[in-house]
Amino acid sequence: MDEQALIQEALDGNLDAFNGLVLHYQDIVYNVAYRVMGEPGAASDACQEAFISAYQKLHQYRGGSFKSWLLRIVTNACYDELRRRQRRPITPLLPETDDGEIVEDPFWIEDDQASPEKQTEQAELEKAIQRCISALEEKFRTVLVLVDIEGLDYEAASQIAKTPLGTVKSRLARARSRVQECLQDFWELLPDIFRLNDEEER
């Protein structure tokens, strides 16, 4: 993909070119939104708002990493939605079966070859991880998602979160520690590497 060519064509009014950028980045944008929001529906809404905003603000893009520029927009979209929810809490509606039972979210079950038991374990672990991430304060959650989940470097995370580099590093260390502590409540689901060895730390 010739990213810069697509950006220029989009600036010239070619919507198909912008759609090409959307297709290329939609997965990472959704993943960031989902991890920050903690809910598929809210993440989808944030993605939609982010791409609309990106199209409207494309003329403000001044070069550099388009990915970082785009993730800054989706992060801001998530922040806006989280603040709206704080003012007006929303109870998510989860799908139910005909018997009234909640349908488990299959989003994280990606390995079609996994056994049913393994799928269940994977789904439960992902739910536990997301629960612990969602419990973090917004400022800690954002840097953890950008660096540890999306694999961005500190500099990119600093630019996206509009936070000094040193602050990003300190927040990330605290976020990692809090998530690790939180995950001890789901000890039986964790790989050995994530388990605290000292029973008193659990």
C-alpha positions as CSV (number, residue, x, y, z in Angstrom):
1,M,0.0,0.0,0.0
2,D,1.3,3.4,-1.0
3,E,0.0,5.2,2.1
4,Q,1.1,8.7,1.1
5,A,-0.4,8.4,-2.3
6,L,-3.7,7.3,-0.8
7,I,-3.6,10.2,1.6
8,Q,-3.0,12.7,-1.2
9,E,-5.8,11.1,-3.4
10,A,-8.1,11.3,-0.4
11,L,-7.2,15.0,0.1
12,D,-8.1,15.5,-3.6
13,G,-11.5,14.1,-2.8
14,N,-11.1,10.5,-3.7
15,L,-13.3,8.7,-1.2
16,D,-12.1,5.3,-2.4
17,A,-8.6,6.2,-1.5
18,F,-9.7,7.1,2.0
19,N,-11.6,3.8,2.2
20,G,-8.4,2.0,1.4
21,L,-6.8,3.7,4.4
22,V,-9.8,2.6,6.5
23,L,-9.5,-1.0,5.4
24,H,-5.8,-1.0,6.2
25,Y,-6.1,0.4,9.7
26,Q,-9.6,-0.7,10.8
27,D,-8.4,-3.7,12.8
28,I,-5.8,-1.9,14.9
29,V,-8.2,1.1,15.4
30,Y,-10.9,-1.3,16.6
31,N,-8.6,-3.1,18.9
32,V,-7.4,0.1,20.6
33,A,-11.0,1.3,20.9
34,Y,-12.2,-2.1,22.3
35,R,-9.4,-2.3,24.9
36,V,-10.0,1.3,26.0
37,M,-13.8,1.0,26.0
38,G,-14.1,-2.6,27.1
39,E,-17.3,-3.2,25.0
40,P,-17.6,-4.2,21.4
41,G,-20.5,-2.0,20.6
42,A,-18.9,1.1,22.1
43,A,-15.7,0.3,20.3
44,S,-17.4,0.1,17.0
45,D,-19.1,3.5,17.6
46,A,-15.8,5.0,18.6
47,C,-14.2,3.6,15.4
48,Q,-16.9,5.1,13.3
49,E,-16.6,8.5,14.9
50,A,-12.8,8.3,14.6
51,F,-12.8,7.6,10.9
52,I,-15.4,10.3,10.2
53,S,-13.3,12.7,12.2
54,A,-10.1,11.6,10.4
55,Y,-11.7,12.2,7.0
56,Q,-12.9,15.6,8.1
57,K,-9.5,16.6,9.5
58,L,-7.4,15.0,6.9
59,H,-6.2,18.4,5.7
60,Q,-4.7,18.9,9.2
61,Y,-2.4,15.9,8.8
62,R,1.1,17.3,8.6
63,G,3.1,14.2,7.8
64,G,4.9,11.7,10.0
65,S,3.3,8.5,11.2
66,F,-0.3,8.4,9.8
67,K,-0.9,5.4,12.1
68,S,-0.1,7.5,15.2
69,W,-2.2,10.4,13.9
70,L,-5.1,8.1,13.4
71,L,-4.7,6.4,16.8
72,R,-4.7,9.8,18.5
73,I,-8.0,10.5,16.9
74,V,-9.6,7.2,18.0
75,T,-8.1,7.6,21.5
76,N,-9.8,11.1,21.8
77,A,-13.0,9.6,20.5
78,C,-12.9,7.0,23.3
79,Y,-12.1,9.7,25.9
80,D,-15.1,11.7,24.7
81,E,-17.4,8.7,24.9
82,L,-16.1,7.7,28.3
83,R,-16.8,11.2,29.6
84,R,-20.3,11.1,28.2
85,R,-20.9,7.8,30.0
86,Q,-19.6,9.2,33.3
87,R,-22.2,11.9,33.0
88,R,-24.9,9.5,31.8
89,P,-24.1,5.9,32.7
90,I,-25.2,3.3,30.1
91,T,-26.0,-0.3,30.8
92,P,-25.0,-2.4,27.8
93,L,-27.6,-4.7,26.4
94,L,-26.1,-8.2,25.9
95,P,-27.7,-10.7,23.5
96,E,-29.8,-13.5,25.0
97,T,-30.9,-16.9,23.9
98,D,-34.5,-17.9,23.7
99,D,-34.2,-19.2,27.2
100,G,-33.1,-15.8,28.5
101,E,-29.4,-16.7,29.0
102,I,-26.7,-14.3,28.2
103,V,-24.7,-15.2,25.0
104,E,-21.0,-15.3,25.7
105,D,-19.0,-12.9,23.5
106,P,-17.1,-15.1,21.0
107,F,-14.9,-12.2,19.8
108,W,-11.6,-13.6,21.3
109,I,-12.1,-17.2,20.2
110,E,-10.0,-17.0,17.1
111,D,-8.5,-20.5,16.8
112,D,-11.0,-22.6,14.9
113,Q,-8.9,-25.7,15.6
114,A,-8.9,-25.3,19.4
115,S,-10.9,-27.7,21.5
116,P,-14.1,-26.5,23.1
117,E,-12.2,-26.6,26.5
118,K,-9.4,-24.5,25.1
119,Q,-11.8,-22.1,23.5
120,T,-13.5,-21.6,26.9
121,E,-10.2,-21.1,28.7
122,Q,-9.1,-18.6,26.0
123,A,-12.3,-16.7,26.2
124,E,-12.3,-16.6,30.0
125,L,-8.7,-15.4,30.1
126,E,-9.4,-12.6,27.6
127,K,-12.4,-11.5,29.6
128,A,-10.2,-11.5,32.7
129,I,-7.5,-9.5,31.0
130,Q,-10.1,-7.0,29.6
131,R,-11.7,-6.7,33.0
132,C,-8.4,-5.8,34.6
133,I,-7.5,-3.3,31.9
134,S,-11.0,-1.7,32.2
135,A,-10.4,-1.3,35.9
136,L,-7.5,1.0,35.3
137,E,-7.8,4.7,35.3
138,E,-8.2,6.1,31.8
139,K,-4.6,7.6,31.7
140,F,-3.0,4.2,32.7
141,R,-5.3,2.2,30.5
142,T,-4.4,4.2,27.4
143,V,-0.6,3.8,27.6
144,L,-0.9,0.1,28.4
145,V,-3.1,-0.5,25.3
146,L,-0.8,1.5,23.1
147,V,2.5,0.0,24.2
148,D,1.8,-3.5,25.4
149,I,-1.1,-4.5,23.2
150,E,-0.5,-2.5,20.0
151,G,3.3,-2.6,20.3
152,L,4.0,1.1,19.8
153,D,7.2,2.6,21.1
154,Y,7.2,5.0,24.0
155,E,7.6,8.0,21.7
156,A,4.6,7.2,19.6
157,A,2.5,6.5,22.7
158,S,3.6,9.8,24.1
159,Q,2.5,11.6,21.0
160,I,-0.9,9.8,20.8
161,A,-1.7,10.2,24.5
162,K,-0.3,13.8,24.5
163,T,1.7,12.9,27.6
164,P,5.5,13.5,28.3
165,L,7.7,10.5,27.6
166,G,8.8,10.1,31.2
167,T,5.1,10.1,32.3
168,V,4.2,7.4,29.8
169,K,7.0,5.2,31.1
170,S,5.9,5.6,34.8
171,R,2.2,5.1,34.0
172,L,3.0,2.0,32.0
173,A,5.0,0.5,34.9
174,R,2.1,1.2,37.3
175,A,-0.5,-0.1,34.8
176,R,1.5,-3.4,34.3
177,S,1.8,-3.9,38.0
178,R,-1.9,-3.2,38.6
179,V,-3.0,-5.6,35.9
180,Q,-0.7,-8.3,37.1
181,E,-2.1,-7.9,40.6
182,C,-5.6,-7.9,39.3
183,L,-5.1,-11.1,37.3
184,Q,-4.1,-13.0,40.4
185,D,-7.9,-13.2,41.1
186,F,-8.0,-15.4,38.0
187,W,-4.9,-17.4,38.9
188,E,-6.1,-20.7,37.6
189,L,-6.5,-19.2,34.1
190,L,-3.0,-17.7,33.9
191,P,0.1,-19.0,32.1
192,D,2.9,-19.6,34.6
193,I,4.7,-16.5,33.5
194,F,1.9,-14.3,34.9
195,R,1.5,-16.0,38.2
196,L,3.0,-14.4,41.3
197,N,5.2,-17.0,43.0
198,D,4.8,-15.7,46.5
199,E,1.5,-16.9,47.8
200,E,1.4,-13.8,50.1
201,E,1.4,-11.5,47.1
202,R,-1.8,-13.1,45.7
